[in-house]
Amino acid sequence: MSEATQKIEPALQPSENDGKYLTFQLAGEGYGIGILKVREIIGMLPVTPVPQTPLFLKGVINLRGQVIPVVDLRLKFSLPEEEYTERTSIIVVEVKGLTANIPIGIVVDTVSEVINIQAHEIEPAPAFGSTIDMNFILGMAKTGDGVKILLNIDLVLSAEELGAM
C-alpha cells in the first residue's frame, strides 16, 4: 500500500467521533457533547451546596429521587461566573466512573440543538504546549455558523474529581 493511500483511507472510514452531538453555549462559545452521553436536559433546579468541594462543583440536585452532583462548566473551564438566567440549563450526562457510569449534571448557559457531524468536519484540537492538558477535547467541528468545541465528557472531570463526588 502506498504512503498516499494510507493517508487517504482513514479520512474515508467512519470515525468514532462521527455522529450526533448536543450543542450548547458557554460564555458565547459553542460546544458539543456526543448525544449518547446525554441522559436528559432540565431547567435549573435548586442546588444544595456540599461543603469542602471544589468551586466548580455547585452541589447536588434531587432528580426524581436520585441525588446527582452538579458541575458548573464555566467554573470548571476557568471562565467568568455569570448569574443563571431562564435559559441556563442542566444537561444530565453519564460519565464513566471507575466501576460504573455516574450521572452528573453540567450547567450550561443555553442548550442549542442536536447536529450531525461527520468525521471530515472535525479537526484535531490545537496544541497549546505541553503544560495545558487538552485531552478532554475530542476535536473542533467546522459548522455552518463557526466552530464547535467537541468535548469528551468522560475526560472533562479527572478520576480524582469523580472520586471526590
C-alpha positions in Angstrom: 0.0 0.0 0.0 1.5 3.4 -1.0 2.0 6.1 1.6 -0.5 8.3 -0.2 -3.2 5.6 0.1 -2.5 5.3 3.8 -3.2 9.0 4.4 -6.5 8.9 2.4 -8.1 5.8 3.8 -8.6 6.9 7.5 -10.5 10.0 6.3 -12.9 7.8 4.3 -13.6 5.4 7.1 -16.2 6.3 9.7 -14.7 7.9 12.8 -15.6 7.1 16.3 -16.2 10.9 16.6 -18.8 10.8 13.8 -22.4 11.2 14.9 -25.0 13.4 16.6 -23.9 16.0 19.2 -26.0 18.1 21.6 -24.7 21.6 21.2 -24.7 24.3 23.8 -23.3 27.7 24.6 -20.9 28.7 27.3 -19.6 32.2 27.5 -20.6 32.9 23.9 -18.7 29.8 22.5 -20.3 26.7 21.0 -19.6 23.3 22.5 -20.9 19.8 21.7 -21.3 16.5 23.6 -22.0 13.1 22.0 -25.7 12.6 22.2 -25.2 9.1 23.5 -23.7 10.5 26.7 -26.7 12.8 27.4 -29.4 11.4 29.7 -31.7 14.4 29.8 -31.9 18.2 29.7 -33.6 20.1 32.5 -34.0 23.7 33.6 -32.2 25.0 36.6 -33.2 23.4 39.9 -32.3 24.4 43.4 -28.8 23.2 44.0 -27.8 22.1 47.5 -24.2 23.1 48.2 -21.8 20.5 49.5 -19.1 21.7 51.9 -15.4 21.2 51.2 -15.8 20.6 47.4 -14.1 22.5 44.5 -15.8 25.7 43.5 -16.9 24.3 40.1 -18.9 21.6 42.0 -22.0 23.7 42.7 -23.6 20.9 44.8 -26.3 18.3 44.3 -29.8 18.1 43.0 -32.6 15.7 43.7 -33.8 14.5 40.4 -36.8 12.1 40.8 -35.3 10.7 44.0 -31.7 10.4 42.7 -29.0 12.7 44.1 -26.9 14.0 41.2 -23.8 16.1 41.5 -23.9 19.4 39.5 -20.8 20.9 37.9 -20.8 24.5 36.5 -18.8 24.1 33.3 -18.0 27.9 33.3 -16.1 27.5 36.6 -14.5 24.1 35.5 -13.1 25.8 32.4 -12.0 28.9 34.4 -14.5 31.2 32.7 -16.1 34.1 34.5 -19.1 33.2 36.7 -22.4 34.5 35.5 -25.8 34.8 37.1 -28.2 32.0 36.0 -31.0 33.0 33.6 -34.2 31.4 32.4 -32.1 29.9 29.6 -29.5 28.3 31.9 -29.9 24.6 31.8 -28.5 21.4 33.4 -27.5 18.7 31.0 -27.5 15.3 32.8 -24.8 13.2 31.3 -23.4 9.7 32.0 -19.7 9.8 32.8 -17.5 6.7 33.0 -16.5 6.1 36.6 -14.0 3.6 37.9 -16.7 0.9 38.4 -19.9 2.2 36.8 -21.4 5.1 34.9 -22.1 8.2 37.0 -24.9 10.6 36.3 -23.6 14.2 36.6 -25.4 17.5 35.8 -23.4 20.1 33.9 -24.6 23.7 34.0 -24.5 25.5 30.6 -25.6 28.9 29.5 -28.1 27.6 27.0 -28.8 24.4 25.0 -28.7 25.0 21.2 -29.6 21.9 19.1 -28.7 18.4 18.1 -26.5 18.4 15.0 -25.0 15.6 12.9 -21.2 16.0 12.5 -19.2 13.9 10.0 -15.5 13.0 10.5 -14.3 15.3 7.7 -15.8 18.2 9.6 -13.7 17.6 12.7 -10.2 19.0 13.1 -7.9 17.8 15.9 -7.7 20.1 19.0 -4.9 22.7 18.6 -1.8 22.1 20.6 -1.2 24.8 23.3 2.0 23.4 24.6 2.8 20.6 27.0 1.7 22.4 30.1 -2.0 22.6 29.1 -4.0 19.4 29.1 -6.4 19.3 26.2 -7.2 15.6 26.2 -10.9 16.4 27.1 -11.4 18.0 23.7 -12.4 15.4 21.0 -11.9 18.0 18.3 -13.1 21.2 16.7 -16.1 20.8 14.4 -16.5 23.1 11.5 -20.1 24.0 11.2 -22.1 26.5 9.1 -22.0 29.1 11.9 -18.4 28.7 13.0 -16.6 26.2 15.2 -17.9 23.9 18.0 -15.6 22.5 20.6 -16.5 18.8 20.9 -16.0 17.6 24.5 -15.1 14.1 25.7 -17.3 14.4 28.8 -15.6 11.3 30.3 -12.3 13.3 30.5 -13.7 16.7 31.5 -13.6 15.6 35.1 -10.5 13.7 36.3 -10.7 10.4 38.2 -9.8 12.2 41.4 -12.6 14.7 40.9 -15.1 11.9 40.2 -13.9 10.1 43.3 -14.5 13.2 45.3 -18.1 13.2 44.2 
